[in-house]
Amino acid sequence: MKRRLIFLAEEARRQRAALYAVGGCVRDWLLGRRTFDIDLAVEGDSQALARAAARLWGASLEVFDRFGTVCLRLSDGSRVDFARARAETYERPAALPRVQPASIHEDLRRRDFTLNAMARRITTDGLGDVLDPFGGRADLKAKLLRVLHPKSFEDDPTRIFRAARYAARFGLRVEEETARLIEDAVRKDTPGLLSRERIRQELLRTLEEDEPGPAMGLLKEWGLAKAIHPCFQWPKNAGQEKDPLVRLGLCALWMERGAEFVRSLKLDRAVSQALIQALGHAQEERSPVNPLPELALRILKAGLDRLPKTALESLMVNGEDIKKLGRKPGKEYSLLLGEAASAQWRGEFSTRAQALRWLKGKLACR
Ligand code: CTP
C-alpha cells in the first residue's frame, strides 16, 4: 500500500496538491498494526486526485458522504478514502458539522483523540515525518486516550462510543479530563440527541470489533447503553460469534423489548426482518412454516442451546396433509398446524413420516 501511495504522490505533485495520510492509518502504522483502511487528506482538489488514483490503481470509485469524500475499493480488499483537508464548525450539539477547506493543521485540530490527530505527508521520496501537533505519539506510548478540546463530546457524542472502542481495542486508560468530559456529556444526555441512524452506526462498529465485550462493558459503565436502548445488554456468549449481525441478533434475543429495539435501529429491511423473525420464533417456540433466512437461522442456532435438530426446518406437514386425512378446510387447520409447529420445535417428530403419524394421531383424538 505504501508503494501505491508514493506512486500517487507524483500525480499529486502534478496537480499541485499536498497529500497526507491521516487518522487511524497513521496510528496503526505507529503501532505496527496492519490496516486495510487508509484515509487521505488533500490540500487541493481531492476528487480530481481520487479519479487519477482510480485510473492508476484500476479501482472503482464512489462518492460516499455529504462532505464529498471519495472512496476507492482495491482488489486486495483495502479501501482508500480521499477527503479535502477541512475545518469543521458545529452549530449545535450532536448536529452534523459545517465544513470548509483548510490546511492539514486545521484538519488535525477538528479530530477526536490525540492518537487519531496525526498525519504523514506522502511525497515522491516516500512518507514524511509524523505531524503530531497534539502529542498523539506520546499518548500512545503512555497508553492514554485524550480528547483535543473540551467541547469534543458535546459537538459529536458519537466520540464517546469511539472512546470505548479505542480504550478497549488498544488497552488505553481514559485520561482524567477526558473521562470527566465523558461523564459531563452523559449527565447532560448529549448522546440522547443523536439520531437513531448514528447510534446504529456506532453500535455496529462496536459489534465489528474483534472482541466487543470490553467496549460494551465501558459503554455500560459510562451510562451509554441506555442511549442504544433502555433495555440494551451485552450477552456474554455473543462475543463467541464472529458476524456482527449475529452478535446484534443475540443482544436482541436476550433483552426485553428486543423487537422494538431492532425496529428502532432502522436497519436494512432484509436484516431487520430476519432479526424480527428469529425473535418471534424463539418467543413462540414454533418451527417456521417457510424456510427461515440464513441470518435468522444463525442467530437461533447460536442463541438457543439444545434445540432439536429439525426445530428450525420448515414445518413438515401442511394443509394438504390434513385434507388428505379427510378433514374439510376450516379453522381447525390453522390450529392444528400451529400445534404441529410447536411439536416440531420440541422435537416430537423429526421426519416427514413421523410428522404424518403425529398428525393422524392428533386427528384421531378429535
Ligand atoms: N474522526 C473524528 N471524529 C469522528 C469520526 C472520525 O475526529 N466522530 C476522525 C479521526 O481522526 C479518525 C478519522 O476521522 O481517525 C477516520 O475515522 P474512522 O475511519 O471512523 O476511524 P479510524 O481512525 O480509521 O479508526 P478505526 O480503526 O476504528 O476504523
Residues whose N, C-alpha, C, O or C-beta is under 5 A from the ligand:
A	BS01	CTP	G23 G24 R110 R111 D112 N116 A117 D156 T158
